[in-house]
Amino acid sequence: MTDEDWEVGFANSLAVFLNGDAIDEPDRRGQPIRGDSFLLLFNADDGDLTFTLPPVAGYGAQWVKVLDTADPGLAPEAGAAVKAEESIPVRSRSIQVLRRA
């Protein structure tokens, strides 16, 4: 994002990709560290928003919702798989965490 992007008053959402395959540090035995990859969807707007998931290339084919602050009773295994480039609604003033399947 540019400085101009950060300074607009209407930007109330953000998606962050945490790549578990891109950890540069080895473990204490010198082996590569591999972890789960996550997509964090932040909606700070007072209305619901729709996010489009990233493409397969570089990100992954499917995602499973593991946390939704608008649905605190969501069990991690209850999240249905969502495919790359599909749209997903995020309720107002909430955060969703998706794990790459």
C-alpha positions as CSV (number, residue, x, y, z in Angstrom):
1,M,0.0,0.0,0.0
2,T,1.1,3.5,-0.6
3,D,1.1,6.4,1.9
4,E,-1.9,7.7,0.0
5,D,-3.8,4.4,0.5
6,W,-3.2,4.5,4.3
7,E,-4.4,8.1,4.6
8,V,-7.8,7.8,2.9
9,G,-10.7,8.2,5.3
10,F,-13.0,5.6,3.8
11,A,-10.6,2.6,4.0
12,N,-12.1,0.6,6.8
13,S,-11.0,-2.9,5.8
14,L,-7.8,-4.8,5.5
15,A,-6.8,-8.4,4.5
16,V,-3.4,-9.8,5.7
17,F,-1.8,-13.0,4.5
18,L,0.5,-14.8,7.0
19,N,2.5,-17.4,5.0
20,G,3.5,-20.4,7.1
21,D,5.8,-21.6,4.3
22,A,7.8,-18.5,4.2
23,I,9.5,-18.7,7.6
24,D,13.2,-18.0,7.0
25,E,14.5,-19.0,10.4
26,P,15.5,-22.7,10.9
27,D,14.6,-24.5,14.1
28,R,17.3,-25.2,16.7
29,R,18.3,-28.3,14.7
30,G,18.7,-26.3,11.5
31,Q,15.6,-27.8,9.9
32,P,13.2,-25.5,8.0
33,I,10.1,-24.4,9.9
34,R,6.8,-24.9,8.2
35,G,3.6,-23.7,9.8
36,D,0.0,-23.1,8.9
37,S,-0.9,-20.2,6.6
38,F,-3.6,-17.7,7.6
39,L,-5.7,-15.0,6.0
40,L,-6.9,-12.3,8.4
41,L,-9.9,-10.2,7.3
42,F,-10.5,-7.0,9.3
43,N,-13.7,-5.0,8.9
44,A,-13.7,-1.8,10.9
45,D,-16.6,-0.4,8.9
46,D,-20.1,0.1,10.5
47,G,-21.6,-2.0,7.7
48,D,-21.0,-5.6,6.5
49,L,-18.4,-5.9,3.8
50,T,-17.6,-8.6,1.2
51,F,-14.0,-9.8,0.8
52,T,-12.7,-11.7,-2.3
53,L,-10.2,-14.3,-1.4
54,P,-6.8,-14.3,-3.2
55,P,-6.1,-16.5,-6.2
56,V,-4.7,-20.0,-5.9
57,A,-1.2,-19.1,-7.1
58,G,0.9,-18.1,-4.2
59,Y,-1.9,-18.4,-1.6
60,G,-3.8,-21.7,-1.8
61,A,-6.9,-23.3,-3.3
62,Q,-9.1,-23.6,-0.1
63,W,-9.6,-21.8,3.2
64,V,-11.4,-22.8,6.4
65,K,-12.8,-20.2,8.8
66,V,-11.3,-20.8,12.3
67,L,-12.3,-17.6,14.0
68,D,-15.1,-15.1,13.6
69,T,-15.5,-12.4,16.2
70,A,-19.1,-11.8,15.0
71,D,-19.8,-15.5,15.8
72,P,-17.8,-16.4,19.0
73,G,-19.6,-19.8,19.2
74,L,-18.0,-21.0,15.9
75,A,-16.2,-24.3,16.5
76,P,-13.0,-24.4,14.4
77,E,-14.0,-27.7,12.8
78,A,-17.4,-26.3,11.8
79,G,-16.1,-23.8,9.3
80,A,-17.0,-24.7,5.7
81,A,-14.2,-24.7,3.1
82,V,-14.1,-21.6,0.9
83,K,-12.4,-21.7,-2.5
84,A,-9.8,-19.2,-3.8
85,E,-11.3,-16.1,-5.4
86,E,-14.7,-16.7,-3.8
87,S,-16.4,-13.9,-1.9
88,I,-16.9,-14.1,1.8
89,P,-19.0,-11.7,3.9
90,V,-17.5,-10.2,7.0
91,R,-19.9,-8.5,9.5
92,S,-19.4,-5.0,10.6
93,R,-16.6,-4.3,13.1
94,S,-15.4,-7.9,13.1
95,I,-12.4,-10.0,12.2
96,Q,-12.3,-13.4,10.5
97,V,-9.3,-15.7,10.5
98,L,-9.1,-18.3,7.7
99,R,-6.6,-21.2,7.7
100,R,-5.3,-22.5,4.4
101,A,-6.7,-26.0,4.0
